[in-house]
Amino acid sequence: MAETQGQHFEITQMKRNLVQYRIDAGVALLTLNDPPANTYTYEMMQELDRSILAARMDDSVEVIVITGNGEKFFSAGANINMLADVTPTFKYFFCLHANETLSRLEQTPKLVIAAINGHCVGGGLEIALAADIRVARRAAGKMGLPEVSLGVLPGTGGTQRLTRIVGKSRAIELMALGELFDFERGHELGIINQIYEAESGETFLQGVLDYTRQFTSPKKAAHAVGLIKRSVQTGAEIPFESALALERELQQQLFQSEDAKEGLDAYVNKREPKFKGK
């Protein structure tokens, strides 16, 4: 159920076994939870989908963070044992739903940060690629898209999102080789935005949450951050003139916001703005 205008969606009524969900001062933390490798099934992807929608509809949530349970894996991707036991038709619809879920994550007008706490391979990397920013714990694991070793391709957006980050030739090489590489190499390729030193998974996650605070109110106009994300993610996939029109429409929405009034007033009066994310 939801309160007025969809605020404070009651996530407690949803099953949270495979995706843990909690809100911490404007940040929705989604934790993939299927030890030891946090591989995803259709059931997990359904819970992830519901969690994304809950965070999208909750006005108190300004940023979404996705991570994995434990210290060894962010996610090793789709559960191979599950895929081995289902029909080709089920596999197709499973991939279709996973694609829809990650597209919903990518198009949600709130910043999404992947906190990569361990190995991030296959479909796990595809989840991380659907985030806007990727932060990794130094020396915590490997990353890559090795699906070619199973005779298939990265089928949850990997071929498309990796290409848009590293370019066609390099993306083809990485996926055709099925190469796994460390997070430092991921940073060189532009896949990873930040690498943090951390003694434990807990301190790493706290560091990511601290990093996340710079995108939330009152320091930052979180609504503007979300629409910047929306303008880039959508605008990059449509013709340039259409993207400029989208940018203007989103700007017009922001011109009418409380944060825009606050930002302009703070600038004129030479004070620090105090944004509300509205």
C-alpha positions as CSV (number, residue, x, y, z in Angstrom):
1,M,0.0,0.0,0.0
2,A,1.1,3.6,-0.4
3,E,0.3,6.9,1.3
4,T,-0.7,10.1,-0.4
5,Q,1.0,10.5,-3.9
6,G,2.9,7.3,-3.5
7,Q,5.1,8.5,-0.7
8,H,6.7,6.0,1.8
9,F,5.8,2.8,-0.1
10,E,5.5,0.1,2.5
11,I,8.4,-2.1,1.6
12,T,8.0,-4.2,4.8
13,Q,5.1,-6.0,3.1
14,M,7.3,-7.3,0.4
15,K,9.6,-10.4,0.6
16,R,13.2,-9.2,1.2
17,N,15.0,-12.6,1.3
18,L,17.0,-12.2,-1.9
19,V,17.3,-8.4,-2.0
20,Q,17.6,-6.7,1.3
21,Y,16.2,-3.1,1.3
22,R,16.8,-0.4,3.8
23,I,16.7,3.4,3.8
24,D,19.4,5.4,5.5
25,A,19.0,9.2,5.5
26,G,17.7,9.6,1.9
27,V,19.7,6.7,0.5
28,A,18.0,3.4,-0.5
29,L,20.4,0.5,0.0
30,L,19.7,-2.6,-2.1
31,T,21.8,-5.6,-1.2
32,L,21.9,-8.7,-3.4
33,N,21.6,-11.5,-0.9
34,D,22.2,-15.1,-2.1
35,P,25.5,-16.3,-0.7
36,P,28.1,-17.3,-1.5
37,A,28.1,-15.6,-5.0
38,N,24.9,-13.6,-4.9
39,T,23.8,-15.1,-8.2
40,Y,20.4,-14.1,-9.4
41,T,17.4,-16.1,-10.3
42,Y,14.0,-15.0,-11.6
43,E,12.9,-14.7,-8.0
44,M,15.8,-12.4,-7.1
45,M,15.2,-10.3,-10.2
46,Q,11.6,-9.9,-9.2
47,E,12.6,-8.6,-5.8
48,L,15.1,-6.3,-7.3
49,D,12.5,-4.9,-9.6
50,R,10.1,-4.3,-6.7
51,S,12.9,-2.6,-4.7
52,I,13.7,-0.3,-7.6
53,L,10.1,0.7,-7.9
54,A,9.8,1.2,-4.2
55,A,12.9,3.5,-4.2
56,R,11.6,5.3,-7.3
57,M,8.2,6.0,-5.7
58,D,9.4,7.0,-2.3
59,D,9.9,10.8,-2.1
60,S,12.3,10.4,0.8
61,V,14.8,8.5,-1.3
62,E,17.2,10.7,-3.2
63,V,20.0,8.2,-4.2
64,I,20.0,4.4,-4.7
65,V,23.0,2.2,-3.8
66,I,23.3,-1.4,-4.9
67,T,25.8,-3.8,-3.4
68,G,26.3,-7.5,-2.7
69,N,26.1,-9.4,0.6
70,G,29.4,-10.4,2.2
71,E,33.0,-9.5,1.1
72,K,33.7,-11.9,-1.8
73,F,31.0,-11.2,-4.4
74,F,29.0,-8.2,-5.6
75,S,27.4,-10.8,-7.9
76,A,28.5,-13.6,-10.2
77,G,25.6,-13.1,-12.4
78,A,22.7,-15.4,-13.4
79,N,22.4,-18.7,-11.5
80,I,23.7,-21.3,-13.9
81,N,22.1,-24.2,-12.1
82,M,18.7,-22.5,-12.5
83,L,19.4,-21.9,-16.2
84,A,20.4,-25.5,-16.8
85,D,17.0,-26.7,-15.5
86,V,14.6,-24.5,-17.4
87,T,13.2,-24.4,-20.9
88,P,14.6,-22.1,-23.7
89,T,11.3,-20.2,-23.5
90,F,11.7,-19.6,-19.8
91,K,15.3,-18.5,-20.4
92,Y,14.2,-16.0,-23.0
93,F,11.5,-14.5,-20.7
94,F,13.9,-14.5,-17.8
95,C,16.4,-12.4,-19.8
96,L,13.6,-10.2,-21.0
97,H,12.5,-9.4,-17.5
98,A,16.1,-8.9,-16.3
99,N,16.5,-6.4,-19.2
100,E,13.3,-4.6,-18.2
101,T,14.4,-4.4,-14.6
102,L,17.8,-2.9,-15.4
103,S,16.3,-0.5,-17.8
104,R,13.9,0.6,-15.1
105,L,16.9,1.1,-12.8
106,E,18.7,3.1,-15.5
107,Q,15.8,5.3,-16.3
108,T,14.7,6.1,-12.7
109,P,15.4,9.8,-12.3
110,K,17.5,9.2,-9.1
111,L,21.2,8.7,-9.0
112,V,22.2,5.0,-8.8
113,I,25.6,4.0,-7.4
114,A,27.0,0.4,-7.6
115,A,29.1,-0.4,-4.5
116,I,31.3,-3.2,-5.9
117,N,32.4,-5.0,-2.8
118,G,33.8,-8.2,-4.5
119,H,33.8,-10.2,-7.7
120,C,31.6,-8.6,-10.3
121,V,31.3,-10.8,-13.3
122,G,28.8,-11.8,-16.0
123,G,25.3,-10.6,-15.1
124,G,26.7,-9.1,-11.9
125,L,28.7,-6.6,-14.0
126,E,25.6,-6.1,-16.2
127,I,23.7,-4.9,-13.1
128,A,26.6,-2.6,-12.2
129,L,26.7,-1.2,-15.7
130,A,23.1,-0.1,-15.4
131,A,24.1,2.1,-12.5
132,D,25.3,5.7,-13.1
133,I,28.4,5.5,-11.0
134,R,30.5,2.5,-10.0
135,V,32.7,2.5,-6.9
136,A,34.9,-0.6,-6.1
137,R,36.9,-1.8,-3.1
138,R,40.6,-2.1,-4.1
139,A,41.8,-5.7,-4.6
140,A,38.4,-7.2,-3.6
141,G,37.9,-9.2,-6.8
142,K,37.8,-9.4,-10.6
143,M,35.3,-8.1,-13.1
144,G,34.4,-8.9,-16.7
145,L,31.8,-10.5,-19.1
146,P,33.0,-14.2,-19.6
147,E,29.7,-15.5,-21.1
148,V,31.5,-16.6,-24.3
149,S,33.0,-19.4,-22.3
150,L,29.5,-20.8,-21.9
151,G,28.8,-20.4,-25.6
152,V,26.5,-17.4,-25.1
153,L,26.7,-13.6,-25.0
154,P,26.1,-11.1,-22.2
155,G,22.3,-11.0,-22.5
156,T,21.2,-8.5,-19.9
157,G,22.4,-5.3,-21.6
158,G,26.2,-6.1,-21.3
159,T,27.0,-5.9,-25.1
160,Q,25.3,-2.5,-25.3
161,R,26.2,-0.8,-22.1
162,L,29.9,-1.9,-22.1
163,T,30.2,-0.7,-25.7
164,R,28.8,2.7,-24.7
165,I,31.5,3.0,-22.0
166,V,34.6,1.6,-23.6
167,G,33.9,1.8,-27.3
168,K,33.1,-0.9,-30.0
169,S,36.5,-2.4,-30.6
170,R,37.5,-2.7,-27.0
171,A,34.1,-4.0,-25.9
172,I,34.2,-6.7,-28.6
173,E,37.7,-7.7,-27.6
174,L,36.9,-7.9,-23.9
175,M,33.7,-10.0,-24.5
176,A,35.1,-12.2,-27.2
177,L,38.1,-13.1,-25.0
178,G,35.8,-13.5,-21.9
179,E,38.6,-11.7,-20.1
180,L,38.4,-11.1,-16.3
181,F,40.4,-8.1,-15.0
182,D,41.0,-6.3,-11.7
183,F,39.3,-3.1,-10.6
184,E,42.3,-1.0,-11.5
185,R,42.0,-2.1,-15.1
186,G,38.3,-1.4,-14.9
187,H,39.2,2.1,-13.7
188,E,41.6,2.6,-16.6
189,L,38.9,1.5,-19.0
190,G,36.4,4.0,-17.6
191,I,34.1,1.3,-16.1
192,I,34.9,2.1,-12.5
193,N,34.6,5.7,-11.3
194,Q,36.3,5.4,-7.9
195,I,38.4,2.8,-6.1
196,Y,38.5,2.8,-2.3
197,E,41.0,1.3,0.1
198,A,39.0,-0.5,2.9
199,E,40.0,-2.9,5.6
200,S,36.6,-4.6,5.5
201,G,33.4,-4.8,3.5
202,E,31.7,-2.8,6.3
203,T,34.2,0.1,6.1
204,F,34.0,0.0,2.3
205,L,30.2,0.3,2.4
206,Q,30.4,3.1,4.9
207,G,32.9,4.9,2.6
208,V,30.5,4.6,-0.3
209,L,27.6,5.9,1.8
210,D,29.7,8.9,2.8
211,Y,30.6,9.5,-0.8
212,T,26.9,9.2,-1.7
213,R,26.0,12.0,0.8
214,Q,27.5,14.6,-1.5
215,F,24.6,14.0,-3.9
216,T,21.8,14.4,-1.3
217,S,20.1,17.3,0.3
218,P,20.8,19.7,1.9
219,K,24.3,19.8,0.3
220,K,23.1,19.1,-3.3
221,A,19.9,19.6,-5.2
222,A,19.0,15.9,-5.4
223,H,16.1,16.5,-7.8
224,A,18.5,18.3,-10.2
225,V,21.0,15.5,-9.9
226,G,18.2,13.0,-10.8
227,L,17.2,15.0,-13.9
228,I,20.8,15.4,-15.0
229,K,21.0,11.6,-14.9
230,R,17.7,11.4,-16.8
231,S,18.9,13.8,-19.5
232,V,22.1,12.0,-20.0
233,Q,20.8,8.4,-20.0
234,T,17.8,9.2,-22.2
235,G,19.4,11.9,-24.3
236,A,22.4,9.7,-25.3
237,E,20.0,7.2,-27.0
238,I,18.0,9.6,-29.2
239,P,18.8,12.1,-32.0
240,F,20.7,15.2,-30.9
241,E,17.9,17.7,-31.6
242,S,15.5,15.5,-29.6
243,A,18.0,15.3,-26.8
244,L,18.2,19.1,-26.7
245,A,14.4,19.3,-26.5
246,L,14.4,16.8,-23.6
247,E,17.1,18.9,-21.9
248,R,15.0,22.0,-22.2
249,E,11.9,20.3,-20.8
250,L,13.8,19.0,-17.8
251,Q,15.3,22.4,-17.2
252,Q,11.9,23.9,-17.3
253,Q,10.8,21.4,-14.6
254,L,13.7,22.5,-12.5
255,F,13.1,26.2,-13.0
256,Q,9.8,25.6,-11.2
257,S,11.3,23.7,-8.2
258,E,11.9,24.9,-4.7
259,D,15.6,24.0,-4.9
260,A,16.1,26.3,-8.0
261,K,14.6,29.2,-6.0
262,E,16.8,28.4,-3.0
263,G,19.9,28.1,-5.2
264,L,19.4,31.4,-6.9
265,D,18.5,33.2,-3.6
266,A,21.6,31.7,-1.9
267,Y,23.8,32.9,-4.8
268,V,22.4,36.4,-4.8
269,N,22.7,36.7,-1.0
270,K,26.1,35.1,-0.9
271,R,25.2,32.2,1.4
272,E,25.3,28.4,1.3
273,P,22.1,26.9,-0.1
274,K,20.1,24.4,1.9
275,F,18.4,22.2,-0.6
276,K,15.3,20.0,0.1
277,G,15.3,17.8,-3.0
278,K,12.0,19.4,-4.2
